[in-house]
């Protein structure tokens, strides 16, 4: 058997350094070759869209109701008619059991009072109340093949004013400015309450395209956490 090679303990650091130096020298040509190969591999340039042309809401974008720098800031009141320059934040859902989001976007009313919904068409919104504008948008999407009975249009906000709608068996159906911790009872009072002769009690609240039934205003006020764009409907017959 050949005798084992014995190293002087003092020489071990020197041997280790020599091994490291040799390995480093061997790896350098490979790295240089790789860098040269990568340097001339063509990388396609992907054109980015112009933000001035984007209407659809993109996650992470500014949540203000403004399409781009040319979008003017127009005074808005929920009780006044819509005018050219107003920007609406819209969500449209379809489906009777599960809500499918069909559209989400910022829509600007142009100088002719018309709002462009891309492939879904156009709707004349200028001069309409907020409530009538929501109905006009629903009619537009219904004409595009969606069933009106399973279609829910939510106007989330206009010119950064978040909204809640109250409809049905009330003295004055209205669009109201949404506020934190506002309840169904607050909205019913703001709409003048139910008519004096009304015996009905039932309430529907439509949120994120889903319609939920409550047997009374008190139950709805206690259980429903209102969000911008919600639609409260007081049944006139139940």
Buried (B, 14 or more C-beta within 10 A) or exposed (E): EEEEEEEEEEEEEEEEEEEEEEEEEEEEEEEEEEEEEEEEEEEEEEEEEEEEEBBEBEEEEEEBBBBEEEBEEBEBEBEEBBBBBBBBBBBBBBBEEEBEEBBBBBBBBBEEBBBBBEEBEEBBBBEBBBBBBBEBBBBBBBEBEBEEEBBBBBBBBBBEBBBBBBBBBBEEBBBBBBEEEBBBBBBBEBBEBBEEEBEBBBBBBBBEBEBEEBEEBEBBBEEBEBBBBBBBBBBBEE
